[in-house]
Amino acid sequence: MVSVDGAAPGSRYDFCPWLFWAQAGPDEQQRQLSWQESLRADGLRAVGARSYLSPLAAVHPDELRVGADSYIAAHVYLTGEVTLGDHTTLNPYATVRGTVRLGTGVRVGAYASLLGFNHSMDPSAPVYTQPLTSRGITVEDDVWIGSHAIVLDGVTVGAHSVIGAGAVVTRDVPSWSVMAGNPARRIRDRREPPAAAPAAPAAPAVADKDVELARFGARVREQAADLLDGYWVPARRRFADQPGAALTVRATCDAVEIAASVLSGAPPPVPADELADWLAGLQDERTGLVPSLGAAGPPSFEEPLARYHILAVGYALELLGGRWRHPLRAVAELGADRLVPALDALPWTTEAWHCGDWVDAYATGVFVNRDLFGLPGPVEALFGWLHLRQDQYSGLWGSPTPREGRRQPVNGYYRLTRGSFAQFGVAVPNPESTIDSVLAHSRDSRFFGSGGATACDVLDVIHPLWLCGRQTGYRRDEVQAWARHRLRLVLPHWRPAAGFAFDLGPGAAAEHRPSLRGTEMWLSIVWLLAEVIGESDGLGYRPRGVHRT
C-alpha cells in the first residue's frame, strides 16, 4: 500500500503503534488523520479517537469500523466486514478476513489469523470454482489471541478468554477459557491459577546437569568395547543377552545397536559383513520373517518374537550395511481387505500393549517392503483406521484396565506410534490429550515408585512425551521436570563395563542384572530424557537402532 503524502513507511509507529499518540509530533498526527480520511474511499466507515491505522497495512475492507484507542499495525491483511471495538489491536502481520466482529479490549497477536469465511468443498467440482461461505467470527470483550493462532469461520470466542500461541480454534470458546493446541482445547478456567508442576526430589549435589551427562556419556564410550566383549560368546561368534545365557537373535541385534550408537561401527569382536550375512540368512524365504533360534517350522506374524525381529534384524542389517534378502511376505499378504478386520479383532480393551506391538511390526514391515522391494502396502488404510479409532479425549488407543490402570494403552501408544506415525513422519493426532494421559500414568506409583522401574515403562512414557512435544509446547515444564527427575534416578544404576539391568528395582532375578537388552534400552532412554530437557548433545551418542528417533 502506498503511504499518504509525507508519511514515513516502516517507522517505529507502524510496528509499535501504541506509542503514536503519546510521542508523535503534530505533523505526524495530522498525516495519520489524513490517511484515515483517505481510507474512507476503501470502505472505512468509522474510526474512533486516538486510533492508528498503519499505512503499511493492507486494509481493503467492504466495511471497516474501528473504535477509540485501537490500532491496526504494519502488514496486517484485512478484508471483508470487520469491526474493532475500543482498545482493540491488530499486531503486525495479523490476518483478519471475512465477517469478523471484535469486542472491546481485544488483543490479536502477530501472525494470528481470523478467517471469517470458508470454501465450499462439493466433490463434484474443483474447489476454485465453488462459492465462498461465511458464518462470521465473533470475539467478545477482553480476549487475548496469541501469535500464530488461527480462529476459523463460525467461531465465537467468549469474553475474558486467552487463545494460546499457535492454537487452532475450530469450535466456540466458553468465557474465561484458556485454550491451547491443534485443535484447541480448554486447558483451564482463566480465573483459576495455573497448575503447578509436581515438585521433583532434590537433585544430587551436581553443579551442572550438562556436566553430569557429559561425564556419563564419556564413561559409556570408554567402556563400550569392554562391555560388548563381556557379552560375546567366542565359541559361537555371537552375543548372549547375559553371560551364560542362551543365544538369541535379539542379543546380537542389541550389540549391533549399542556399537553403532556409541562407537559408530560394528561390535569390535566380529566384522560387520559376517554379522550381516548371518542375520540376513536367518530370514525365512516364504514368509520373510525371522524365527527364534532353533525354532521348528516357518515363523508366523502372530508370534511376538517373529514380529519383534522385523524391527531388530531390519535395523541391525541397516546399521551393518546389509539388507533383507526377501520381502516381508507375511506383511504384504495383509492387504487393505485383510488389514482392517485384523485390526478390529485385536484385544484393544484388555491388551493394548500387544495391539501396539502388532501395529508397530506391521507398519515397519510395510515400510521395509516399500523402501527395499517397491511393494506399496495399504498405508492409507492403516493411518485412516488409526485416526478414526483413537480416543480423542485420552489421546490413546485401547482402554485402561482395572489391574494396571493406564499402563496398557500408554505402553501400547509408544509401540504403535513408533512404527507408524514416527517412522513415516506423520503428525500424531490430539497430542495434548496424549500428554495429559501419559503424565497421569507417570505418577502411578506401582510402576514409577521411588525405587527403580523397568526400561519398558520409562521408555513408553518418555518417547510419547518427546514425540508429542515436537508438535506442541503443552505442559512442557512438567514434562521436563519428570525427565530431569528420572535422569537422577537412572544414571547411578550404570554398572562399569556391564551396563544397565532391564529392571532397576531391587531383586535377584535375571531382569535385575545387567544385560544387553537393558543397556541398549536405557542408553536410548537416557538420550530421550536428555533430549526433552535440551541437553542430549552432552552425551556424545545418539540411539541408532529400534529406539532411534
RODO-2510 file (C-alpha; in nm, 4 decimals, decimal comma):
residues 549
     n   res          X          Y          Z
     1     m     0,0000     0,0000     0,0000
     2     v     0,1322     0,3454    -0,0894
     3     s     0,1657     0,5685     0,2123
     4     v    -0,0061     0,9043     0,2400
     5     d     0,1997     1,2025     0,1291
     6     g     0,4822     1,2682     0,3689
     7     a     0,4394     0,9535     0,5834
     8     a     0,7442     0,7523     0,6790
     9     p     0,6869     0,3859     0,5785
    10     g     0,8431     0,1479     0,8234
    11     s     0,8619     0,3967     1,1070
    12     r     0,8537     0,2729     1,4627
    13     y     0,4883     0,3743     1,4853
    14     d     0,3929     0,1223     1,2166
    15     f     0,5338    -0,1580     1,4284
    16     c     0,4791    -0,0019     1,7735
    17     p     0,1552     0,1912     1,7133
    18     w     0,0730     0,2135     2,0829
    19     l     0,3424     0,4837     2,1019
    20     f     0,1920     0,7040     1,8332
    21     w    -0,0483     0,9401     2,0108
    22     a     0,1870     0,9841     2,3064
    23     q     0,5059     1,0532     2,1088
    24     a     0,4221     1,1627     1,7540
    25     g     0,4506     1,5316     1,6699
    26     p     0,1656     1,7468     1,5351
    27     d     0,2674     1,6973     1,1715
    28     e     0,2808     1,3194     1,2116
    29     q    -0,0566     1,3155     1,3821
    30     q    -0,2090     1,5242     1,1043
    31     r    -0,0693     1,2876     0,8407
    32     q    -0,2269     0,9953     1,0244
    33     l    -0,5669     1,1678     1,0307
    34     s    -0,5351     1,2421     0,6607
    35     w    -0,4510     0,8805     0,5950
    36     q    -0,7585     0,7664     0,7851
    37     e    -0,9702     1,0063     0,5802
    38     s    -0,8303     0,8642     0,2554
    39     l    -0,9320     0,5133     0,3632
    40     r    -1,2979     0,6091     0,3651
    41     a    -1,2968     0,5594    -0,0098
    42     d    -1,1793     0,1995     0,0547
    43     g    -1,4552     0,1051     0,2999
    44     l    -1,3580     0,2707     0,6297
    45     r    -1,6931     0,3647     0,7817
    46     a    -1,5897     0,4877     1,1264
    47     v    -1,2772     0,5381     1,3351
    48     g    -1,2589     0,6482     1,6980
    49     a    -1,0314     0,8985     1,8680
    50     r    -0,6633     0,8148     1,9231
    51     s    -0,6715     0,5116     1,6905
    52     y    -0,3870     0,4384     1,4490
    53     l    -0,4057     0,2668     1,1093
    54     s    -0,0626     0,1908     0,9665
    55     p    -0,0058     0,2990     0,6034
    56     l     0,1866    -0,0300     0,5673
    57     a    -0,1230    -0,2409     0,6419
    58     a    -0,3167    -0,3974     0,3526
    59     v    -0,6610    -0,2630     0,4506
    60     h    -0,9148    -0,3410     0,1769
    61     p    -1,2464    -0,3966     0,3553
    62     d    -1,6015    -0,3992     0,2336
    63     e    -1,6788    -0,2189     0,5585
    64     l    -1,4438    -0,1356     0,8463
    65     r    -1,5344     0,0194     1,1794
    66     v    -1,2659     0,0960     1,4355
    67     g    -1,3347     0,2069     1,7925
    68     a    -1,1352     0,4519     2,0035
    69     d    -0,7806     0,3851     2,1266
    70     s    -0,7383     0,0968     1,8823
    71     y    -0,4797     0,0250     1,6134
    72     i    -0,4015    -0,1753     1,3018
    73     a    -0,0244    -0,2293     1,2770
    74     a     0,2079    -0,2761     0,9808
    75     h     0,1457    -0,5583     0,7329
    76     v    -0,1929    -0,6528     0,8712
    77     y    -0,4045    -0,8099     0,5937
    78     l    -0,7695    -0,7084     0,6353
    79     t    -1,0680    -0,7696     0,4046
    80     g    -1,4434    -0,8209     0,4406
    81     e    -1,6756    -0,6733     0,7021
    82     v    -1,4654    -0,6077     1,0100
    83     t    -1,5451    -0,4294     1,3360
    84     l    -1,2944    -0,3418     1,6086
    85     g    -1,4220    -0,2203     1,9457
    86     d    -1,2450     0,0272     2,1729
    87     h    -0,8934    -0,0573     2,2942
    88     t    -0,8699    -0,3378     2,0362
    89     t    -0,5480    -0,4019     1,8472
    90     l    -0,4203    -0,5975     1,5476
    91     n    -0,0447    -0,6510     1,5739
    92     p     0,1977    -0,6771     1,2792
    93     y     0,1264    -0,9403     1,0144
    94     a    -0,2106    -1,0430     1,1590
    95     t    -0,4751    -1,1538     0,9069
    96     v    -0,8431    -1,0650     0,9556
    97     r    -1,0749    -1,1620     0,6695
    98     g    -1,4449    -1,2177     0,6142
    99     t    -1,7086    -1,1146     0,8651
   100     v    -1,5235    -1,0545     1,1915
   101     r    -1,6517    -0,8666     1,4956
   102     l    -1,4029    -0,7880     1,7727
   103     g    -1,5273    -0,6507     2,1043
   104     t    -1,3640    -0,4109     2,3497
   105     g    -1,0152    -0,4765     2,4806
   106     v    -0,9216    -0,7487     2,2303
   107     r    -0,5550    -0,8193     2,1562
   108     v    -0,4640    -1,0072     1,8361
   109     g    -0,1000    -1,1200     1,8274
   110     a     0,1457    -1,1041     1,5408
   111     y     0,0825    -1,3501     1,2571
   112     a    -0,2515    -1,4598     1,4038
   113     s    -0,5313    -1,5320     1,1534
   114     l    -0,9053    -1,4752     1,1988
   115     l    -1,0736    -1,6263     0,8930
   116     g    -1,4442    -1,5444     0,8869
   117     f    -1,5177    -1,7325     0,5641
   118     n    -1,4667    -2,0757     0,4114
   119     h    -1,4508    -2,2570     0,0780
   120     s    -1,7253    -2,4911    -0,0361
   121     m    -1,5918    -2,8435    -0,0929
   122     d    -1,8528    -3,0196    -0,3062
   123     p    -1,6591    -3,3152    -0,4589
   124     s    -1,8408    -3,2743    -0,7897
   125     a    -1,6453    -2,9623    -0,8861
   126     p    -1,2961    -2,8132    -0,8365
   127     v    -1,2638    -2,6038    -0,5216
   128     y    -1,1655    -2,2918    -0,7143
   129     t    -1,4984    -2,2912    -0,8988
   130     q    -1,7109    -2,3089    -0,5846
   131     p    -1,8579    -2,0216    -0,3845
   132     l    -1,7323    -1,8986    -0,0505
   133     t    -1,9440    -1,9305     0,2609
   134     s    -1,9333    -1,7136     0,5712
   135     r    -2,0868    -1,7525     0,9143
   136     g    -1,8529    -1,4986     1,0671
   137     i    -1,6348    -1,4800     1,3769
   138     t    -1,7269    -1,3035     1,6994
   139     v    -1,4643    -1,2252     1,9614
   140     e    -1,6181    -1,0881     2,2777
   141     d    -1,4636    -0,8359     2,5192
   142     d    -1,1292    -0,8773     2,6968
   143     v    -0,9764    -1,1519     2,4822
   144     w    -0,6107    -1,2155     2,4023
   145     i    -0,5353    -1,4137     2,0850
   146     g    -0,1702    -1,5206     2,0834
   147     s     0,0789    -1,5050     1,7984
   148     h     0,0287    -1,7522     1,5128
   149     a    -0,3105    -1,8603     1,6497
   150     i    -0,5857    -1,9353     1,3980
   151     v    -0,9592    -1,8819     1,4549
   152     l    -1,1838    -2,0403     1,1912
   153     d    -1,5193    -1,9357     1,0494
   154     g    -1,8277    -1,9753     1,2662
   155     v    -1,6461    -1,9488     1,5997
   156     t    -1,7458    -1,7304     1,8928
   157     v    -1,4690    -1,6635     2,1441
   158     g    -1,6227    -1,5911     2,4818
   159     a    -1,5294    -1,2882     2,6911
   160     h    -1,2145    -1,2855     2,9077
   161     s    -1,0550    -1,5792     2,7215
   162     v    -0,6948    -1,6390     2,6195
   163     i    -0,6076    -1,8268     2,2987
   164     g    -0,2551    -1,9632     2,3279
   165     a     0,0111    -1,9018     2,0654
   166     g    -0,0231    -2,1371     1,7701
   167     a    -0,3644    -2,2677     1,8745
   168     v    -0,6190    -2,3583     1,6053
   169     v    -0,9714    -2,2737     1,7250
   170     t    -1,2408    -2,4696     1,5425
   171     r    -1,5265    -2,4519     1,7947
   172     d    -1,6902    -2,1932     2,0200
   173     v    -1,4862    -2,0958     2,3238
   174     p    -1,6642    -2,0529     2,6608
   175     s    -1,5978    -1,7316     2,8537
   176     w    -1,2929    -1,7261     3,0810
   177     s    -1,1243    -2,0112     2,8892
   178     v    -0,7525    -2,0647     2,8387
   179     m    -0,7155    -2,2541     2,5104
   180     a    -0,4141    -2,4296     2,3559
   181     g    -0,3281    -2,6845     2,0909
   182     n    -0,4397    -2,8017     1,7475
   183     p    -0,7303    -2,8379     1,7546
   184     a    -0,7531    -2,6008     2,0508
   185     r    -0,8823    -2,7436     2,3762
   186     r    -0,9705    -2,5777     2,7044
   187     i    -0,6886    -2,6344     2,9491
   188     r    -0,8285    -2,4360     3,2398
   189     d    -1,0534    -2,1516     3,3565
   190     r    -0,8630    -1,8229     3,3416
   191     r    -0,9856    -1,7369     3,6911
   192     e    -0,8095    -2,0438     3,8315
   193     p    -0,4345    -2,0345     3,8997
   194     p    -0,2180    -2,2471     3,6659
   195     a    -0,1474    -2,5965     3,7935
   196     a     0,1986    -2,6134     3,9450
   197     a     0,4386    -2,8728     3,8119
   198     p     0,4927    -3,1574     4,0598
   199     a     0,7929    -3,0983     4,2782
   200     a     1,0725    -3,3396     4,1987
   201     p     1,3030    -3,4739     4,4704
   202     a     1,6153    -3,2714     4,5267
   203     a     1,8937    -3,3385     4,2811
   204     p     2,2248    -3,4873     4,3858
   205     a     2,4999    -3,2403     4,4544
   206     v     2,5863    -3,1742     4,0913
   207     a     2,6675    -2,8228     3,9867
   208     d     2,5713    -2,8584     3,6228
   209     k     2,3443    -3,1219     3,4665
   210     d     2,5239    -3,0815     3,1309
   211     v     2,8493    -3,1743     3,3017
   212     e     2,6953    -3,4834     3,4626
   213     l     2,5543    -3,6024     3,1313
   214     a     2,8866    -3,5383     2,9603
   215     r     3,0656    -3,7463     3,2237
   216     f     2,8145    -4,0262     3,1865
   217     g     2,8472    -4,0207     2,8069
   218     a     3,2261    -4,0274     2,8293
   219     r     3,2098    -4,3234     3,0695
   220     v     2,9818    -4,5135     2,8310
   221     r     3,2083    -4,4513     2,5322
   222     e     3,5199    -4,5511     2,7259
   223     q     3,3655    -4,8762     2,8471
   224     a     3,1572    -4,9760     2,5430
   225     a     3,4150    -5,2085     2,3828
   226     d     3,4833    -5,3921     2,7113
   227     l     3,1094    -5,4075     2,7803
   228     l     3,0367    -5,5758     2,4456
   229     d     3,3277    -5,8138     2,4948
   230     g     3,1664    -5,9280     2,8211
   231     y     2,8572    -6,0493     2,6342
   232     w     3,0487    -6,2070     2,3429
   233     v     3,0441    -6,5878     2,3108
   234     p     3,3680    -6,6710     2,1224
   235     a     3,2817    -7,0338     2,0528
   236     r     2,9590    -6,9311     1,8751
   237     r     3,0814    -6,5943     1,7431
   238     r     2,7594    -6,4354     1,8623
   239     f     2,6321    -6,2377     2,1616
   240     a     2,4294    -6,3512     2,4615
   241     d     2,1973    -6,1173     2,6490
   242     q     2,3743    -6,2074     2,9754
   243     p     2,6895    -6,4096     3,0428
   244     g     2,5985    -6,7787     3,0339
   245     a     2,2538    -6,7200     2,8801
   246     a     2,1325    -6,8957     2,5652
   247     l     2,1957    -6,7182     2,2379
   248     t     1,9106    -6,5150     2,0911
   249     v     1,8634    -6,3145     1,7737
   250     r     1,7809    -6,0029     1,9716
   251     a     2,1012    -6,0157     2,1800
   252     t     2,3222    -5,9849     1,8737
   253     c     2,0976    -5,7098     1,7331
   254     d     2,1220    -5,5212     2,0641
   255     a     2,5018    -5,5476     2,0490
   256     v     2,4965    -5,4070     1,6949
   257     e     2,2767    -5,1163     1,8040
   258     i     2,4939    -5,0312     2,1056
   259     a     2,8106    -5,0387     1,8943
   260     a     2,6565    -4,8243     1,6204
   261     s     2,5184    -4,5701     1,8675
   262     v     2,8228    -4,5360     2,0930
   263     l     3,1197    -4,6486     1,8813
   264     s     2,9851    -4,5596     1,5344
   265     g     3,0699    -4,9034     1,3982
   266     a     3,0150    -5,2768     1,4302
   267     p     3,0787    -5,4617     1,7599
   268     p     3,4585    -5,4932     1,7887
   269     p     3,4829    -5,8742     1,8198
   270     v     3,3343    -5,9507     1,4767
   271     p     3,3391    -5,7993     1,1233
   272     a     3,0238    -5,6211     1,0123
   273     d     2,9808    -5,8311     0,6947
   274     e     2,9937    -6,1547     0,8933
   275     l     2,7118    -6,0428     1,1227
   276     a     2,5100    -5,9018     0,8320
   277     d     2,5362    -6,2300     0,6388
   278     w     2,4295    -6,4298     0,9436
   279     l     2,1298    -6,2082     1,0203
   280     a     2,0141    -6,1949     0,6579
   281     g     2,0471    -6,5738     0,6353
   282     l     1,8025    -6,6205     0,9222
   283     q     1,5141    -6,4884     0,7103
   284     d     1,2533    -6,7432     0,6079
   285     e     1,2108    -6,7057     0,2320
   286     r     0,8408    -6,7953     0,2239
   287     t     0,7180    -6,5599     0,4983
   288     g     1,0071    -6,3130     0,5067
   289     l     1,0120    -6,3401     0,8866
   290     v     1,2962    -6,4399     1,1197
   291     p     1,2186    -6,7234     1,3633
   292     s     1,3665    -6,7764     1,7066
   293     l     1,6957    -6,9653     1,7016
   294     g     1,6243    -7,3366     1,6842
   295     a     1,2514    -7,2945     1,6211
   296     a     1,0810    -7,5648     1,4127
   297     g     0,8586    -7,4771     1,1182
   298     p     0,8078    -7,1451     0,9405
   299     p     0,7571    -6,8382     1,1599
   300     s     0,4184    -6,6659     1,1829
   301     f     0,3341    -6,2971     1,2110
   302     e     0,1232    -6,3885     1,5150
   303     e     0,4386    -6,4888     1,7065
   304     p     0,5655    -6,1962     1,9215
   305     l     0,9342    -6,2713     1,8631
   306     a     0,8892    -6,3023     1,4870
   307     r     0,7213    -5,9609     1,4920
   308     y     0,9962    -5,8041     1,7012
   309     h     1,2620    -5,9483     1,4707
   310     i     1,1170    -5,7345     1,1884
   311     l     1,2404    -5,4356     1,3885
   312     a     1,5569    -5,5721     1,5493
   313     v     1,7001    -5,7579     1,2495
   314     g     1,5939    -5,4935     0,9986
   315     y     1,7623    -5,2066     1,1810
   316     a     2,0710    -5,4158     1,2639
   317     l     2,1112    -5,5058     0,8961
   318     e     2,0858    -5,1392     0,8020
   319     l     2,3494    -5,0429     1,0605
   320     l     2,5828    -5,3173     0,9352
   321     g     2,5474    -5,2145     0,5715
   322     g     2,3349    -5,5197     0,4819
   323     r     1,9697    -5,5620     0,3847
   324     w     1,6817    -5,8072     0,3805
   325     r     1,7122    -6,0703     0,1085
   326     h     1,3389    -6,1286     0,0643
   327     p     1,0234    -5,9187     0,1003
   328     l     0,8310    -5,9497     0,4266
   329     r     0,5572    -6,1537     0,2610
   330     a     0,3664    -6,2196     0,5830
   331     v     0,3104    -5,8436     0,5989
   332     a     0,2434    -5,7970     0,2282
   333     e    -0,0305    -6,0612     0,2448
   334     l    -0,2228    -5,8389     0,4889
   335     g    -0,3599    -5,6029     0,2260
   336     a    -0,6303    -5,3465     0,2939
   337     d    -0,9063    -5,6077     0,2661
   338     r    -0,7498    -5,8134     0,5457
   339     l    -0,5839    -5,5367     0,7446
   340     v    -0,8948    -5,3627     0,8785
   341     p    -1,0618    -5,6851     1,0054
   342     a    -0,7289    -5,7843     1,1639
   343     l    -0,7023    -5,4502     1,3449
   344     d    -1,0648    -5,4723     1,4587
   345     a    -1,0047    -5,8203     1,6004
   346     l    -0,7107    -5,7194     1,8239
   347     p    -0,7825    -5,7101     2,2023
   348     w    -0,7751    -5,3310     2,2409
   349     t    -0,9794    -5,3235     2,5629
   350     t    -0,7616    -5,5699     2,7563
   351     e    -0,4184    -5,5878     2,5882
   352     a    -0,3475    -5,2525     2,4254
   353     w     0,0291    -5,3087     2,4539
   354     h     0,0009    -5,6272     2,2471
   355     c    -0,2062    -5,4349     1,9923
   356     g     0,0533    -5,1579     1,9723
   357     d     0,3254    -5,4203     1,9230
   358     w     0,1236    -5,5687     1,6343
   359     v     0,0807    -5,2305     1,4646
   360     d     0,4496    -5,1445     1,5169
   361     a     0,5666    -5,4632     1,3462
   362     y     0,3110    -5,4364     1,0659
   363     a     0,3887    -5,0697     0,9911
   364     t     0,7625    -5,1398     0,9963
   365     g     0,7090    -5,4314     0,7588
   366     v     0,5143    -5,2089     0,5204
   367     f     0,7934    -4,9505     0,5437
   368     v     1,0590    -5,2140     0,4585
   369     n     0,8573    -5,3608     0,1709
   370     r     0,8047    -5,0148     0,0210
   371     d     1,1628    -4,8995     0,0704
   372     l     1,3519    -5,2096    -0,0402
   373     f     1,1154    -5,4032    -0,2672
   374     g     0,8747    -5,1463    -0,4137
   375     l     0,5666    -5,3088    -0,2588
   376     p     0,3275    -5,0204    -0,1781
   377     g     0,1229    -5,1577     0,1128
   378     p    -0,2083    -5,0129     0,2408
   379     v    -0,0618    -4,7079     0,4142
   380     e    -0,3805    -4,5039     0,3694
   381     a    -0,5948    -4,7792     0,5196
   382     l    -0,3599    -4,8113     0,8177
   383     f    -0,3474    -4,4410     0,9006
   384     g    -0,7166    -4,3988     0,8276
   385     w    -0,8031    -4,6708     1,0782
   386     l    -0,5669    -4,5268     1,3390
   387     h    -0,7089    -4,1755     1,3042
   388     l    -1,0661    -4,2974     1,3326
   389     r    -1,0070    -4,5302     1,6287
   390     q    -0,8011    -4,3071     1,8550
   391     d    -0,9840    -4,1881     2,1671
   392     q    -0,9610    -3,8106     2,1176
   393     y    -1,0106    -3,7436     2,4891
   394     s    -0,7333    -3,9716     2,6167
   395     g    -0,5203    -3,9419     2,3006
   396     l    -0,4599    -4,3178     2,3246
   397     w    -0,5678    -4,6372     2,1546
   398     g    -0,7253    -4,9025     2,3752
   399     s    -0,8591    -4,8878     2,7281
   400     p    -0,7234    -4,8747     3,0837
   401     t    -0,7610    -5,1964     3,2823
   402     p    -0,8639    -5,2419     3,6476
   403     r    -0,5357    -5,4184     3,7282
   404     e    -0,2870    -5,1874     3,5553
   405     g    -0,4652    -4,8564     3,5101
   406     r    -0,3339    -4,6702     3,2028
   407     r    -0,0267    -4,8889     3,1594
   408     q    -0,1568    -5,0981     2,8698
   409     p    -0,2757    -4,8113     2,6450
   410     v     0,0234    -4,5874     2,7303
   411     n     0,2788    -4,8603     2,6612
   412     g     0,0832    -4,9604     2,3515
   413     y     0,0875    -4,5988     2,2330
   414     y     0,4660    -4,5990     2,2183
   415     r     0,4869    -4,9172     2,0113
   416     l     0,2001    -4,8164     1,7825
   417     t     0,3267    -4,4658     1,7071
   418     r     0,6926    -4,5719     1,6825
   419     g     0,6394    -4,7871     1,3766
   420     s     0,3624    -4,5819     1,2188
   421     f     0,3455    -4,2066     1,2840
   422     a     0,7092    -4,1558     1,3893
   423     q     0,8617    -4,3825     1,1252
   424     f     0,6510    -4,2445     0,8388
   425     g     0,6923    -3,8833     0,9563
   426     v     0,3182    -3,8287     1,0101
   427     a     0,1948    -3,5918     1,2839
   428     v     0,0227    -3,7660     1,5744
   429     p    -0,3389    -3,6597     1,6353
   430     n    -0,4523    -3,4953     1,9613
   431     p    -0,1021    -3,4598     2,1157
   432     e    -0,2243    -3,2512     2,4120
   433     s    -0,4719    -3,5209     2,5162
   434     t    -0,1948    -3,7790     2,4933
   435     i     0,0356    -3,5698     2,7109
   436     d    -0,2376    -3,5422     2,9747
   437     s    -0,2837    -3,9202     2,9815
   438     v     0,0866    -4,0066     2,9779
   439     l     0,1702    -3,7616     3,2581
   440     a    -0,1157    -3,9007     3,4647
   441     h     0,0226    -4,2521     3,4122
   442     s     0,3759    -4,1374     3,5006
   443     r     0,2518    -4,0637     3,8538
   444     d     0,1331    -4,4235     3,9088
   445     s     0,3479    -4,5416     4,1997
   446     r     0,3013    -4,9071     4,1027
   447     f     0,5342    -4,8527     3,8081
   448     f     0,7239    -4,5330     3,8937
   449     g     0,7924    -4,5521     4,2644
   450     s     1,0910    -4,4020     4,4421
   451     g     1,2934    -4,7143     4,3635
   452     g     1,3578    -4,8494     4,0176
   453     a     1,1432    -4,9006     3,7128
   454     t     1,1582    -5,1190     3,4046
   455     a     1,3068    -4,9919     3,0813
   456     c     0,9766    -5,0553     2,9015
   457     d     0,7756    -4,8464     3,1466
   458     v     1,0068    -4,5443     3,1313
   459     l     1,0640    -4,5657     2,7550
   460     d     0,6894    -4,5901     2,6941
   461     v     0,6391    -4,2625     2,8818
   462     i     0,9302    -4,0538     2,7594
   463     h     0,9014    -4,1428     2,3897
   464     p     0,5339    -4,0314     2,3638
   465     l     0,6170    -3,7140     2,5581
   466     w     0,9084    -3,6475     2,3227
   467     l     0,7053    -3,7289     2,0109
   468     c     0,4046    -3,5162     2,1118
   469     g     0,6359    -3,2416     2,2349
   470     r     0,7643    -3,1984     1,8795
   471     q     0,4170    -3,0698     1,7881
   472     t     0,3199    -2,8695     2,0966
   473     g     0,4705    -2,6969     2,3992
   474     y     0,1738    -2,8058     2,6108
   475     r     0,2767    -2,8779     2,9764
   476     r     0,6417    -2,8699     2,8724
   477     d     0,7621    -2,7584     3,2158
   478     e     0,6013    -3,0653     3,3749
   479     v     0,7427    -3,2947     3,1077
   480     q     1,0908    -3,1565     3,1610
   481     a     1,0602    -3,1825     3,5390
   482     w     0,9690    -3,5506     3,5051
   483     a     1,2596    -3,6112     3,2669
   484     r     1,5127    -3,4438     3,4996
   485     h     1,3865    -3,6405     3,7972
   486     r     1,4052    -3,9666     3,6053
   487     l     1,7630    -3,8929     3,4911
   488     r     1,8661    -3,8524     3,8533
   489     l     1,7214    -4,1958     3,9294
   490     v     1,8630    -4,3764     3,6247
   491     l     2,2252    -4,2636     3,5875
   492     p     2,3531    -4,4108     3,9179
   493     h     2,2416    -4,7601     3,8043
   494     w     2,5118    -4,7887     3,5373
   495     r     2,7455    -5,0804     3,6179
   496     p     3,1078    -5,0386     3,4994
   497     a     3,1691    -5,2333     3,1753
   498     a     2,8401    -5,4176     3,2260
   499     g     2,5722    -5,1543     3,1566
   500     f     2,2166    -5,1470     3,2839
   501     a     1,9695    -5,4055     3,4055
   502     f     1,6297    -5,4081     3,2382
   503     d     1,4570    -5,3542     3,5754
   504     l     1,6314    -5,1015     3,8012
   505     g     1,4304    -5,2040     4,1052
   506     p     1,5622    -5,4369     4,3761
   507     g     1,5643    -5,8095     4,3049
   508     a     1,7839    -6,1080     4,2164
   509     a     1,6059    -6,2302     3,9046
   510     a     1,7702    -6,2092     3,5622
   511     e     1,5886    -5,8872     3,4706
   512     h     1,7554    -5,7139     3,7671
   513     r     2,1059    -5,7984     3,6400
   514     p     2,2902    -5,6072     3,3639
   515     s     2,2089    -5,7227     3,0125
   516     l     2,2429    -5,6165     2,6519
   517     r     1,8690    -5,5594     2,6322
   518     g     1,8697    -5,3386     2,9426
   519     t     2,1789    -5,1495     2,8286
   520     e     2,0516    -5,0771     2,4773
   521     m     1,7122    -4,9639     2,6047
   522     w     1,8366    -4,7469     2,8924
   523     l     2,1023    -4,5776     2,6785
   524     s     1,8219    -4,4816     2,4403
   525     i     1,6019    -4,3704     2,7288
   526     v     1,8770    -4,1543     2,8788
   527     w     1,9202    -3,9858     2,5413
   528     l     1,5454    -3,9188     2,5125
   529     l     1,5279    -3,7829     2,8680
   530     a     1,8236    -3,5561     2,7937
   531     e     1,6748    -3,4520     2,4581
   532     v     1,3490    -3,3461     2,6240
   533     i     1,5382    -3,1102     2,8560
   534     g     1,7599    -2,9889     2,5700
   535     e     2,0841    -3,1458     2,6907
   536     s     2,1336    -3,4577     2,4754
   537     d     2,4375    -3,3137     2,2940
   538     g     2,6411    -3,3575     2,6098
   539     l     2,6079    -3,7367     2,5930
   540     g     2,8124    -3,7736     2,2759
   541     y     2,5998    -4,0561     2,1354
   542     r     2,2574    -4,0989     1,9752
   543     p     2,0271    -4,4053     1,9502
   544     r     2,0508    -4,5674     1,6086
   545     g     1,8524    -4,8906     1,6331
   546     v     1,4971    -4,9864     1,7248
   547     h     1,4769    -4,6955     1,9661
   548     r     1,6206    -4,4332     1,7349
   549     t     1,4340    -4,1078     1,6774
***
